[in-house]
Amino acid sequence: MNKVLIIVGDATETVDTLYPLYRLQEDGFEPVVAGPEKKLYNMVMHEVRPGWTITKEWEGYTIQANIAFRDINPEEYAGIFFSGGRAPEYTRYDADLIRVTKHFFAANKPIASVCHGVEIPAYADCVRGRKMATVPKCKFDLEVCGGTFVDAPCVIDGNLVSGRTFHDHGHYVGPWMKLLREQREKRS
């Protein structure tokens, strides 16, 4: 079990997605990009610019989904990463993504989430009683679904590791990778 899911859709944040993808490759894992369909997705770059009070969005790179949500057998995967950006606003309503999400929480496999990624496990009713970091504008999504918002660059709650934005990648991706490596060592 060396494969790890990275959840995307149109308007997935570029840095949120590519940083963990390359980290997984560096550690010998096989990142598998999953989207609503097996197709090319447009990523974006998000930043709150000085003087702005809201996030500004620019076009980013594109990314090819290797698999559609409906075709995922979650038993084949060691972990999952919920990328940020605007994509989770619509992907969270995909019944197959919710099925997959619930599996990772129930099986206690390594899970990471950043920024708007929280919207997926929140909608799947998997954050109840859990502590998470997310971008402050998603605090409501987390709390209304029973989770606890923590404004920190890395929050670890059991198998769940989270950060607020791509600025936190250097803080939370490493602990998530550690969980993945520990799981891999137990299985070998």
C-alpha distance (Angstrom), angle and dihedral (degrees) to the residues before:
residue distance angle dihedral
M1 . . .
N2 3.76 . .
K3 3.80 99.3 .
V4 3.81 121.7 103.9
L5 3.80 125.0 -169.7
I6 3.80 122.4 -129.4
I7 3.81 110.8 -165.7
V8 3.82 116.4 -143.0
G9 3.78 143.9 157.3
D10 3.78 135.9 165.0
A11 3.82 110.0 -45.9
T12 3.81 94.3 25.4
E13 3.80 108.1 156.7
T14 3.81 110.9 -100.9
V15 3.81 100.8 -140.9
D16 3.83 91.9 39.1
T17 3.79 87.9 58.6
L18 3.78 106.2 35.7
Y19 3.81 99.0 45.2
P20 3.84 95.2 60.2
L21 3.81 91.0 38.2
Y22 3.81 91.5 59.1
R23 3.81 93.1 40.4
L24 3.80 89.0 55.2
Q25 3.80 90.8 51.1
E26 3.82 91.6 48.6
D27 3.79 90.0 54.8
G28 3.80 93.9 49.5
F29 3.80 97.1 -103.1
E30 3.79 123.1 132.7
P31 3.81 109.8 -124.7
V32 3.80 111.3 -149.5
V33 3.79 114.1 -162.8
A34 3.81 111.4 -145.2
G35 3.79 128.3 -169.6
P36 3.79 139.4 161.4
E37 3.82 86.8 -83.8
K38 3.80 134.0 13.0
K39 3.81 96.2 -101.7
L40 3.80 145.5 102.1
Y41 3.84 114.5 -66.8
N42 3.78 129.9 -159.7
M43 3.77 114.3 -126.6
V44 3.81 126.0 -158.6
M45 3.79 138.3 -153.2
H46 3.81 116.5 -125.9
E47 3.78 126.3 -162.6
V48 3.77 137.3 150.9
R49 3.78 101.0 -130.9
P50 3.81 121.4 -146.4
G51 3.78 107.9 -84.9
W52 3.81 92.7 21.2
T53 3.79 122.9 106.7
I54 3.81 95.7 -164.0
T55 3.78 134.8 51.2
K56 3.79 116.4 -88.1
E57 3.79 116.8 -146.1
W58 3.81 129.1 -149.7
E59 3.78 131.2 176.9
G60 3.79 113.8 -91.2
Y61 3.78 133.1 -176.6
T62 3.79 125.2 -56.4
I63 3.79 125.7 -111.7
Q64 3.78 131.1 -159.8
A65 3.78 117.4 -131.4
N66 3.80 109.8 -136.0
I67 3.80 93.0 -160.2
A68 3.82 140.6 17.0
F69 3.80 118.1 -121.2
R70 3.83 91.3 -114.7
D71 3.82 91.2 59.0
I72 3.81 97.1 52.3
N73 3.78 118.3 115.1
P74 3.82 98.5 -165.8
E75 3.81 91.7 -160.4
E76 3.83 87.4 73.9
Y77 3.81 94.4 60.4
A78 3.80 132.3 80.9
G79 3.80 96.7 -157.5
I80 3.78 148.0 -15.5
F81 3.80 136.8 -127.5
F82 3.82 122.7 -156.5
S83 3.79 106.6 -154.2
G84 3.79 122.8 -153.3
G85 3.75 133.7 -128.7
R86 3.78 124.2 88.9
A87 3.83 96.4 -54.1
P88 3.83 96.7 89.7
E89 3.81 89.0 61.3
Y90 3.81 88.5 74.6
T91 3.82 105.8 17.6
R92 3.82 90.5 62.4
Y93 3.80 89.0 73.7
D94 3.82 93.5 60.3
A95 3.82 107.6 110.1
D96 3.81 92.8 -150.4
L97 3.80 92.4 52.1
I98 3.81 89.0 51.1
R99 3.83 89.9 50.6
V100 3.81 90.2 51.4
T101 3.81 93.1 45.0
K102 3.80 92.5 52.3
H103 3.81 90.4 51.3
F104 3.82 93.6 58.2
F105 3.79 92.6 49.6
A106 3.82 93.7 45.1
A107 3.83 92.4 46.2
N108 3.83 92.0 47.2
K109 3.81 92.2 -128.1
P110 3.84 121.3 158.8
I111 3.81 110.9 -77.5
A112 3.81 128.3 -176.4
S113 3.77 129.0 -172.5
V114 3.78 134.3 179.1
C115 3.78 134.8 -174.8
H116 3.84 112.5 -31.8
G117 3.82 89.9 1.3
V118 3.81 86.7 94.3
E119 3.81 89.0 73.7
I120 3.80 91.1 74.9
P121 3.84 100.9 54.3
A122 3.82 88.9 37.0
Y123 3.81 91.3 56.6
A124 3.83 89.4 44.4
D125 3.84 88.8 57.5
C126 3.80 91.7 -118.4
V127 3.83 100.7 122.5
R128 3.81 98.6 65.6
G129 3.80 107.2 129.5
R130 3.83 92.5 1.9
K131 3.81 128.3 120.6
M132 3.80 117.9 -133.6
A133 3.76 143.2 167.8
T134 3.77 117.5 -133.9
V135 3.76 138.2 151.5
P136 3.83 106.3 -67.8
K137 3.81 92.8 -115.7
C138 3.84 88.3 63.8
K139 3.81 92.9 51.1
F140 3.81 89.0 100.1
D141 3.83 92.9 53.6
L142 3.79 90.0 52.9
E143 3.79 97.4 43.6
V144 3.80 97.8 43.4
C145 3.81 86.9 55.8
G146 3.81 93.0 52.7
G147 3.81 101.6 -95.1
T148 3.79 129.5 125.3
F149 3.80 119.9 -120.6
V150 3.81 116.4 -136.6
D151 3.80 117.9 -172.7
A152 3.81 97.7 -144.6
P153 3.82 136.8 114.3
C154 3.81 92.0 -116.4
V155 3.78 130.0 23.1
I156 3.79 119.4 -179.8
D157 3.80 117.8 -167.4
G158 3.79 107.2 170.2
N159 3.81 107.9 -69.1
L160 3.82 92.2 -5.9
V161 3.81 119.3 91.9
S162 3.78 121.3 179.2
G163 3.79 144.2 174.7
R164 3.78 134.8 -170.4
T165 3.82 103.8 -124.3
F166 3.79 140.4 -20.5
H167 3.80 87.4 -76.9
D168 3.83 86.1 73.2
H169 3.82 97.7 53.1
G170 3.80 91.8 104.7
H171 3.81 89.3 57.4
Y172 3.82 107.5 42.8
V173 3.82 106.7 24.8
G174 3.83 91.8 65.9
P175 3.84 94.4 55.7
W176 3.82 89.9 47.0
M177 3.82 90.3 50.6
K178 3.81 88.4 50.3
L179 3.82 90.2 56.0
L180 3.81 90.1 49.6
R181 3.82 92.2 49.8
E182 3.81 91.9 47.7
Q183 3.80 90.3 51.4
R184 3.82 91.1 48.0
E185 3.83 91.1 51.3
K186 3.82 91.6 50.7
R187 3.81 90.8 53.1
S188 3.81 96.4 47.5
